[in-house]
Amino acid sequence: MHKLLIANRGEIAVRIIRAARELDLRTVAVYSEADRDAPHTHLADDAYLLGPSEPAQSYLDSARLLDVARRSGADAVHPGYGFLAENAAFAEDCQRAGLTYVGPSAEAIRQMGSKILSKQIAAHAGVPVVPSYHAPDAATLAQQGPAAAARLGYPILVKASAGGGGKGMRIVERAADLLPALAAGAREAQQAFGDATLMLEKYIPHPHHIEVQILGDHFGKRVHLFERECSIQRRHQKIVEETPSPAVDDALRQRLTDAALRLAAAVHYTNAGTVEFLVGPEGDFYFLEMNTRLQVEHPITELVTGIDIVHQQLRIARGEPLAYTQAQLSQHGHAIECRLYAEDPAHGFLPATGRIRVLREPHGPGRRIDSGLALDQEVTPYYDPILAKLISYGATRQEALLRLQALLRDYTILGVTTNRQFLLDVMTSAVFAAGDTDTAFLERHFADWQPSARVSDEILAMAALGDFLQRRGQLSSAPVAPAAAASETAWTTPWQRYDGWRIGGRP
């Protein structure tokens, strides 16, 4: 493996590029028209235009990706997460083209990518599964679904068989709402994954969403990197993750990790993957799904184990064995991650767009920021609204929490609406501090959230002035001399009071 194409964008593309270069691999970035000047395109050794902004004509177009791989001389492909990361056909296409695919086998992706088949495999491996119903086609599901739902007992969950991230998912409380939920779920699943297949599942109220990170090499060796708590979600998509989980004791951790490794062995799993479970209040747990890719929340596991998961992905893909045994792995300290989204929590988490006019990403001890952002970057409606991941680490959960609270207070982005203040309010709440974080957390405690804090007048004035000067072409990169204080250029002096601020693309 010498040259790696990253078939993705945003913060995860930046993350993979940096890891690859640390292993002395050359890198190839791809971009759509909307991402023509995105940070990942500048960080890679080479960058190639894929096509229009729409994902179907760029990041989801496997033929264009393989053509770029051929033209760039890449000999390996990392899919990141999202887009084609759990697409078995893409993995096969890469292998047929002579490329090393940084991920599991196409067969494992296919088996675990189907929520229906994966549950059958899990049950055969002795892993508890949630009671569910699936049909061979949409017509049968519409015809037999109401009776199956009645047998499962309401509320039930309508889920897409392919993919994740809550796409296609609907909670159905009563029989009258089932058929409309099936129709809406199928449309969303088709758009997100190109597969409209749905299933019904018994809805487990108020569980903890716990996942286990695993790694497997090509020599039959597999280890787990312990668990992550991922229960704080909006629209069935995670926004806060932490490890270790406050809800998991040593005995439950052993049962969960044993189950995850049994499932991984059943499909001869290689590379990085995550087995997700729902855990009830009495410690009973059920297999939910397996994500056959790198997870968004992998940094918190890296911080508490000291294992670089992306490095391990690349080493495994090029044929190296795992360099440690399970007995050599342990957790130290606590880590928490918040996902910064371009969305409006005060209005149903609607996605937001805009141009980034002010950006301050404050680093420091115990802080990690995985970001794909740049000043003056346009946040478009074409892709998932995740902008960055704000991560903290401490010797204890309390220390990690205090650091994340400070990071959220210090982090500043203006020009696009984000969930930063919402995340800060969650992180400073007494219920989060107490570890009361099941999947109904936001519904129970933040259903009517509205922002209480306001941006200072000085910061708003700085942003407005920066925008005005940029449009007038008057913003200069030259330092302002003290003698100029009485002149028009003295307008830039507020910038001098905020070390690290950059507005409108210039100091």
C-alpha positions as CSV (number, residue, x, y, z in Angstrom):
1,M,0.0,0.0,0.0
2,H,1.6,3.3,-1.1
3,K,-1.2,5.7,-2.2
4,L,-4.6,6.0,-0.5
5,L,-7.7,7.4,-2.0
6,I,-10.2,8.7,0.6
7,A,-13.7,8.3,-0.8
8,N,-15.2,10.8,1.5
9,R,-15.3,14.5,2.6
10,G,-15.4,16.7,5.7
11,E,-13.8,16.0,9.1
12,I,-13.4,12.3,8.5
13,A,-11.5,12.8,5.3
14,V,-9.2,15.1,7.1
15,R,-8.8,12.6,9.9
16,I,-7.9,9.7,7.5
17,I,-5.5,11.9,5.5
18,R,-3.5,12.8,8.6
19,A,-3.4,9.2,9.8
20,A,-2.3,7.9,6.4
21,R,0.5,10.5,6.1
22,E,1.8,9.5,9.6
23,L,2.2,6.0,8.1
24,D,4.1,7.4,5.1
25,L,1.3,6.9,2.6
26,R,0.5,9.4,-0.1
27,T,-3.1,10.5,-0.2
28,V,-5.7,11.4,-2.8
29,A,-8.8,13.5,-1.9
30,V,-11.9,13.7,-4.0
31,Y,-14.5,16.6,-3.9
32,S,-17.7,17.7,-5.4
33,E,-18.4,21.2,-6.8
34,A,-19.7,22.2,-3.4
35,D,-16.4,21.1,-1.8
36,R,-14.1,22.6,-4.4
37,D,-12.1,24.5,-1.7
38,A,-12.8,22.4,1.3
39,P,-9.9,21.7,3.8
40,H,-9.5,18.1,2.9
41,T,-8.7,19.0,-0.7
42,H,-5.7,21.1,0.4
43,L,-4.4,18.6,3.0
44,A,-4.1,15.6,0.6
45,D,-1.2,15.2,-1.8
46,D,-3.6,15.2,-4.8
47,A,-7.2,16.2,-5.2
48,Y,-9.7,15.3,-8.0
49,L,-13.1,16.7,-8.9
50,L,-15.8,14.0,-8.8
51,G,-18.7,15.9,-10.2
52,P,-21.8,18.0,-9.2
53,S,-22.7,18.7,-5.6
54,E,-25.5,16.1,-5.4
55,P,-24.1,13.0,-3.7
56,A,-25.5,10.6,-6.3
57,Q,-23.3,12.3,-8.9
58,S,-20.2,12.6,-6.8
59,Y,-19.5,10.8,-3.5
60,L,-22.0,8.0,-4.2
61,D,-20.8,7.4,-7.8
62,S,-18.5,4.3,-7.5
63,A,-17.6,4.4,-11.2
64,R,-16.2,8.0,-10.8
65,L,-14.4,7.1,-7.6
66,L,-12.7,4.1,-9.3
67,D,-11.8,6.2,-12.3
68,V,-10.1,8.7,-10.0
69,A,-8.2,5.9,-8.3
70,R,-6.9,4.7,-11.7
71,R,-5.9,8.2,-12.9
72,S,-4.3,9.1,-9.6
73,G,-2.3,5.9,-9.2
74,A,-3.9,5.0,-5.9
75,D,-3.6,1.4,-4.8
76,A,-6.0,1.5,-1.8
77,V,-9.3,3.1,-0.9
78,H,-10.6,4.2,2.5
79,P,-14.4,4.8,2.5
80,G,-14.6,6.7,5.8
81,Y,-18.2,6.6,7.2
82,G,-21.5,7.3,5.4
83,F,-21.8,7.4,1.6
84,L,-20.4,4.1,0.3
85,A,-18.7,2.9,3.5
86,E,-21.1,0.0,4.1
87,N,-21.7,-0.8,0.4
88,A,-20.7,-4.4,-0.3
89,A,-20.8,-3.8,-4.1
90,F,-18.3,-0.9,-3.8
91,A,-16.0,-3.0,-1.8
92,E,-16.2,-5.7,-4.5
93,D,-15.6,-3.1,-7.2
94,C,-12.5,-1.9,-5.4
95,Q,-11.1,-5.4,-5.2
96,R,-11.9,-6.2,-8.8
97,A,-10.0,-3.1,-9.8
98,G,-7.0,-4.3,-7.9
99,L,-7.4,-1.9,-5.0
100,T,-7.0,-2.7,-1.3
101,Y,-10.2,-1.9,0.4
102,V,-9.7,-0.5,3.9
103,G,-12.5,-2.3,5.6
104,P,-14.0,-5.8,6.1
105,S,-14.7,-8.2,3.3
106,A,-17.6,-7.6,1.0
107,E,-19.4,-10.7,2.4
108,A,-19.2,-9.4,6.0
109,I,-20.5,-6.0,4.8
110,R,-23.4,-7.7,3.0
111,Q,-24.2,-10.0,6.0
112,M,-24.1,-7.3,8.6
113,G,-25.5,-4.6,6.4
114,S,-28.8,-6.4,6.3
115,K,-30.6,-5.8,9.6
116,I,-32.7,-8.9,8.9
117,L,-29.8,-11.3,8.0
118,S,-27.5,-9.8,10.7
119,K,-30.1,-10.6,13.4
120,Q,-30.4,-14.2,12.2
121,I,-26.6,-14.6,12.3
122,A,-26.5,-13.0,15.8
123,A,-29.2,-15.3,17.1
124,H,-27.3,-18.4,15.7
125,A,-24.2,-17.1,17.5
126,G,-26.0,-17.0,20.8
127,V,-26.4,-13.2,20.9
128,P,-29.8,-11.9,22.2
129,V,-31.8,-10.1,19.5
130,V,-34.8,-7.8,19.6
131,P,-38.1,-9.5,18.5
132,S,-38.8,-8.4,14.9
133,Y,-40.6,-9.2,11.7
134,H,-39.5,-9.0,8.1
135,A,-41.1,-9.7,4.8
136,P,-39.7,-10.8,1.4
137,D,-41.0,-7.6,-0.3
138,A,-42.8,-4.3,0.3
139,A,-46.2,-5.7,-0.8
140,T,-46.0,-8.6,1.7
141,L,-44.9,-6.2,4.4
142,A,-47.9,-3.9,3.8
143,Q,-50.2,-6.8,3.8
144,Q,-48.9,-8.8,6.7
145,G,-47.3,-6.0,8.7
146,P,-50.3,-4.9,10.7
147,A,-50.8,-8.5,12.1
148,A,-47.1,-8.8,12.8
149,A,-47.1,-5.5,14.6
150,A,-50.0,-6.6,16.7
151,R,-48.1,-9.8,17.7
152,L,-44.9,-7.8,18.5
153,G,-47.0,-5.3,20.5
154,Y,-47.1,-1.5,20.1
155,P,-45.1,0.7,20.1
156,I,-43.0,-0.8,17.3
157,L,-40.1,0.5,15.2
158,V,-40.1,0.7,11.4
159,K,-36.5,0.4,10.3
160,A,-34.5,0.4,7.1
161,S,-32.9,-3.0,6.6
162,A,-29.8,-1.3,5.0
163,G,-27.8,1.6,6.4
164,G,-28.1,3.4,9.7
165,G,-28.1,6.9,11.2
166,G,-31.9,6.7,11.8
167,K,-32.7,7.1,8.1
168,G,-36.0,5.4,7.3
169,M,-36.8,4.9,11.0
170,R,-40.2,5.6,12.5
171,I,-41.7,4.9,15.9
172,V,-45.3,3.7,15.5
173,E,-47.6,4.0,18.5
174,R,-50.8,2.7,17.0
175,A,-52.1,0.5,14.2
176,A,-53.6,3.4,12.2
177,D,-50.1,5.0,11.8
178,L,-48.4,1.9,10.5
179,L,-49.0,2.0,6.7
180,P,-48.2,5.8,6.4
181,A,-44.9,5.1,8.4
182,L,-44.0,2.3,6.0
183,A,-44.5,4.5,3.0
184,A,-42.5,7.3,4.5
185,G,-39.8,5.1,5.7
186,A,-39.4,3.3,2.4
187,R,-39.0,6.7,0.6
188,E,-36.4,7.9,3.0
189,A,-34.5,4.5,2.9
190,Q,-34.4,4.5,-0.8
191,Q,-33.1,8.0,-1.0
192,A,-30.4,7.4,1.7
193,F,-29.2,3.9,0.8
194,G,-30.7,3.0,-2.6
195,D,-32.6,0.2,-0.8
196,A,-36.2,0.6,0.4
197,T,-36.4,-2.7,2.3
198,L,-37.9,-2.2,5.7
199,M,-38.5,-4.3,8.8
200,L,-40.6,-4.1,12.0
201,E,-39.0,-4.4,15.4
202,K,-40.3,-4.4,18.9
203,Y,-39.6,-0.9,20.4
204,I,-37.7,-1.1,23.7
205,P,-38.5,2.2,25.6
206,H,-35.8,4.0,27.5
207,P,-32.8,1.7,27.0
208,H,-29.2,2.6,26.9
209,H,-27.6,2.5,23.5
210,I,-24.2,0.8,24.1
211,E,-21.7,-0.2,21.4
212,V,-18.5,-2.3,21.4
213,Q,-15.6,-1.4,19.2
214,I,-13.8,-4.4,17.7
215,L,-10.7,-5.0,15.5
216,G,-9.8,-8.1,13.5
217,D,-6.8,-9.0,11.4
218,H,-6.5,-11.5,8.5
219,F,-5.0,-14.1,10.8
220,G,-8.1,-14.8,12.8
221,K,-7.2,-12.7,15.7
222,R,-9.9,-10.3,17.1
223,V,-10.0,-8.0,20.1
224,H,-12.5,-5.5,21.5
225,L,-11.6,-1.9,22.6
226,F,-14.4,-1.8,25.2
227,E,-17.7,0.0,25.0
228,R,-19.1,3.4,24.3
229,E,-22.3,5.0,25.6
230,C,-24.3,6.5,22.7
231,S,-27.8,7.1,24.1
232,I,-28.2,10.8,23.7
233,Q,-29.7,11.1,20.3
234,R,-32.0,13.3,18.2
235,R,-34.0,11.8,15.4
236,H,-32.4,8.4,16.3
237,Q,-28.9,9.9,15.5
238,K,-26.2,10.3,18.1
239,I,-25.0,13.7,19.2
240,V,-23.1,12.8,22.4
241,E,-21.0,9.7,23.2
242,E,-18.8,8.8,26.1
243,T,-16.6,5.9,27.3
244,P,-16.6,4.1,29.7
245,S,-20.4,4.0,29.9
246,P,-21.9,5.1,33.3
247,A,-24.5,2.4,32.8
248,V,-22.1,-0.5,32.4
249,D,-20.4,-2.4,35.3
250,D,-17.6,-4.9,34.9
251,A,-19.9,-7.9,34.7
252,L,-22.1,-6.4,32.0
253,R,-19.1,-5.1,30.1
254,Q,-17.8,-8.7,30.0
255,R,-21.1,-10.0,28.7
256,L,-21.4,-7.3,26.0
257,T,-17.8,-7.6,24.7
258,D,-18.0,-11.4,24.7
259,A,-21.2,-11.2,22.6
260,A,-19.6,-8.7,20.2
261,L,-16.6,-11.0,19.6
262,R,-18.8,-14.0,19.1
263,L,-20.7,-12.2,16.3
264,A,-17.5,-10.9,14.7
265,A,-16.1,-14.5,14.7
266,A,-19.4,-15.7,13.1
267,V,-18.8,-13.6,10.0
268,H,-14.9,-13.9,10.0
269,Y,-14.7,-10.1,10.5
270,T,-11.6,-8.2,9.7
271,N,-10.6,-4.5,10.2
272,A,-12.6,-2.1,12.4
273,G,-16.2,-2.6,13.2
274,T,-18.8,-1.8,15.9
275,V,-21.5,-4.0,17.4
276,E,-24.4,-2.0,18.8
277,F,-26.7,-3.1,21.6
278,L,-29.8,-1.9,23.4
279,V,-29.3,-2.4,27.2
280,G,-32.4,-2.5,29.5
281,P,-32.5,-1.1,33.0
282,E,-32.1,-4.6,34.5
283,G,-28.9,-5.3,32.5
284,D,-30.7,-7.3,29.8
285,F,-29.3,-6.5,26.3
286,Y,-30.2,-7.1,22.7
287,F,-28.2,-6.9,19.5
288,L,-29.2,-3.9,17.4
289,E,-26.8,-3.9,14.4
290,M,-23.2,-4.0,13.4
291,N,-21.6,-1.1,11.6
292,T,-19.0,-2.4,9.2
293,R,-16.9,0.7,9.1
294,L,-15.1,3.4,11.2
295,Q,-17.5,5.1,13.6
296,V,-18.0,8.8,13.9
297,E,-17.3,8.5,17.7
298,H,-14.0,6.5,17.4
299,P,-11.9,9.3,19.0
300,I,-13.2,8.7,22.5
301,T,-12.1,5.0,22.3
302,E,-8.7,6.1,21.0
303,L,-8.2,8.5,24.0
304,V,-9.0,5.9,26.7
305,T,-7.2,3.0,25.1
306,G,-4.2,4.7,23.4
307,I,-5.0,2.8,20.2
308,D,-5.1,4.8,16.9
309,I,-8.0,3.0,15.2
310,V,-7.4,4.5,11.8
311,H,-3.7,3.4,12.0
312,Q,-5.0,0.0,12.8
313,Q,-7.4,0.0,9.9
314,L,-4.5,0.8,7.5
315,R,-2.1,-1.7,9.0
316,I,-4.7,-4.5,8.9
317,A,-5.6,-3.7,5.3
318,R,-2.0,-4.0,4.2
319,G,-1.7,-7.4,5.9
320,E,-0.1,-6.7,9.3
321,P,-1.3,-8.8,12.3
322,L,-2.7,-7.1,15.4
323,A,0.2,-6.2,17.6
324,Y,-1.4,-6.9,21.0
325,T,-3.6,-9.3,22.8
326,Q,-6.9,-8.7,24.6
327,A,-5.1,-9.0,28.0
328,Q,-2.8,-6.1,26.9
329,L,-5.7,-3.7,26.4
330,S,-7.3,-1.6,29.1
331,Q,-9.2,1.7,29.6
332,H,-7.6,4.7,31.3
333,G,-9.6,7.8,32.2
334,H,-12.8,9.0,30.6
335,A,-13.6,10.7,27.2
336,I,-16.7,12.5,25.9
337,E,-17.6,13.6,22.4
338,C,-20.1,16.1,21.2
339,R,-21.1,16.3,17.5
340,L,-21.3,19.9,16.2
341,Y,-24.0,20.1,13.6
342,A,-25.2,22.8,11.3
343,E,-28.8,22.7,12.6
344,D,-31.3,24.6,14.7
345,P,-32.2,22.7,17.9
346,A,-34.8,25.3,18.7
347,H,-36.8,24.5,15.5
348,G,-36.8,20.7,15.4
349,F,-33.1,20.3,14.5
350,L,-33.7,21.6,11.0
351,P,-30.4,21.6,9.0
352,A,-28.9,25.0,8.5
353,T,-26.7,26.5,5.8
354,G,-24.5,29.6,5.5
355,R,-21.0,30.9,5.2
356,I,-18.6,30.6,8.1
357,R,-17.6,34.2,9.0
358,V,-16.0,33.6,12.4
359,L,-14.2,30.4,13.5
360,R,-12.3,29.8,16.7
361,E,-11.3,26.3,17.6
362,P,-9.6,26.5,21.0
363,H,-7.2,23.6,21.7
364,G,-5.6,22.7,25.0
365,P,-4.8,19.9,27.4
366,G,-7.5,17.2,27.4
367,R,-9.1,18.7,24.3
368,R,-9.4,17.2,20.8
369,I,-11.2,18.8,17.9
370,D,-11.8,16.7,14.7
371,S,-12.8,19.3,12.2
372,G,-13.1,19.8,8.4
373,L,-13.9,23.5,8.6
374,A,-12.3,26.6,7.3
375,L,-13.1,30.3,7.3
376,D,-15.3,31.6,4.5
377,Q,-16.4,28.0,3.8
378,E,-19.9,27.5,2.5
379,V,-22.1,25.0,4.5
380,T,-24.4,23.6,1.9
381,P,-27.6,21.6,2.1
382,Y,-26.2,18.6,0.1
383,Y,-24.6,16.5,2.9
384,D,-25.0,15.4,6.5
385,P,-24.8,18.5,8.7
386,I,-22.0,17.4,10.9
387,L,-19.3,20.1,11.0
388,A,-16.8,18.9,13.7
389,K,-16.4,16.7,16.8
390,L,-15.5,18.3,20.1
391,I,-13.9,15.8,22.4
392,S,-12.5,15.9,25.9
393,Y,-10.4,13.6,28.0
394,G,-9.9,13.4,31.8
395,A,-8.7,11.1,34.5
396,T,-12.3,10.9,35.7
397,R,-15.7,11.5,34.1
398,Q,-16.0,14.8,36.1
399,E,-12.7,16.1,34.7
400,A,-13.6,15.1,31.2
401,L,-17.0,16.8,31.6
402,L,-15.5,20.0,33.0
403,R,-13.1,20.2,30.0
404,L,-15.8,19.6,27.5
405,Q,-18.0,22.3,29.0
406,A,-15.1,24.7,28.7
407,L,-14.4,23.7,25.2
408,L,-18.0,24.3,24.2
409,R,-18.0,27.7,25.8
410,D,-14.8,28.7,24.1
411,Y,-15.6,27.3,20.6
412,T,-17.1,30.0,18.4
413,I,-18.5,29.7,14.9
414,L,-20.6,32.4,13.3
415,G,-22.3,32.6,10.0
416,V,-24.2,29.3,10.3
417,T,-26.6,28.2,13.0
418,T,-25.2,25.2,15.0
419,N,-26.2,23.1,18.0
420,R,-23.3,24.4,20.1
421,Q,-25.4,26.1,22.8
422,F,-27.7,23.1,22.9
423,L,-24.8,20.8,23.5
424,L,-23.5,23.1,26.2
425,D,-26.8,23.1,28.0
426,V,-26.9,19.3,27.9
427,M,-23.3,19.0,29.2
428,T,-24.0,21.4,32.1
429,S,-27.3,19.7,33.1
430,A,-27.5,17.9,36.5
431,V,-29.1,14.9,34.8
432,F,-26.2,14.4,32.5
433,A,-23.7,14.8,35.3
434,A,-25.6,12.1,37.1
435,G,-25.2,9.7,34.2
436,D,-29.0,9.5,33.6
437,T,-28.5,9.1,29.8
438,D,-30.9,6.6,28.2
439,T,-32.3,7.1,24.7
440,A,-35.2,9.2,25.9
441,F,-32.9,11.7,27.5
442,L,-33.5,14.6,25.1
443,E,-37.2,13.9,24.9
444,R,-37.5,13.8,28.7
445,H,-35.3,16.8,29.5
446,F,-34.8,19.0,26.5
447,A,-38.0,18.6,24.4
448,D,-38.9,22.4,24.6
449,W,-35.3,23.7,24.6
450,Q,-34.8,27.3,23.5
451,P,-31.4,29.1,23.6
452,S,-31.0,31.2,26.7
453,A,-27.4,32.6,26.2
454,R,-26.8,35.4,23.7
455,V,-23.8,36.2,21.7
456,S,-22.2,39.4,23.0
457,D,-22.8,42.6,21.0
458,E,-19.0,43.0,20.5
459,I,-18.7,39.6,18.8
460,L,-21.7,40.3,16.6
461,A,-20.3,43.7,15.7
462,M,-17.0,42.0,14.8
463,A,-18.7,39.5,12.6
464,A,-20.9,42.2,10.9
465,L,-17.9,44.4,10.3
466,G,-15.8,41.6,8.9
467,D,-18.6,40.7,6.5
468,F,-19.0,44.4,5.5
469,L,-15.3,45.0,4.9
470,Q,-14.9,41.8,2.9
471,R,-17.8,42.7,0.6
472,R,-16.3,46.2,0.2
473,G,-12.8,44.7,-0.5
474,Q,-11.3,46.8,2.4
475,L,-10.2,44.0,4.7
476,S,-6.4,44.0,4.7
477,S,-4.0,41.3,5.9
478,A,-1.5,44.0,7.0
479,P,-1.0,44.6,10.7
480,V,-2.6,47.8,12.0
481,A,0.0,50.3,13.4
482,P,-0.9,52.1,16.6
483,A,-0.6,55.4,14.9
484,A,-3.5,54.4,12.7
485,A,-5.9,54.3,15.6
486,A,-7.7,57.5,14.5
487,S,-8.0,56.4,10.9
488,E,-10.5,54.2,9.1
489,T,-8.1,51.2,9.4
490,A,-8.5,51.4,13.2
491,W,-11.8,49.5,12.6
492,T,-9.8,46.3,12.6
493,T,-8.4,46.8,16.2
494,P,-11.1,44.6,17.8
495,W,-9.4,41.7,16.1
496,Q,-6.2,42.4,17.9
497,R,-7.9,41.8,21.2
498,Y,-8.8,38.2,20.3
499,D,-5.7,36.2,19.6
500,G,-6.6,33.4,17.2
501,W,-9.7,35.1,15.7
502,R,-10.0,35.1,12.0
503,I,-12.9,36.8,10.2
504,G,-13.8,36.6,6.5
505,G,-10.8,34.6,5.6
506,R,-8.1,37.1,6.7
507,P,-6.4,38.1,10.1
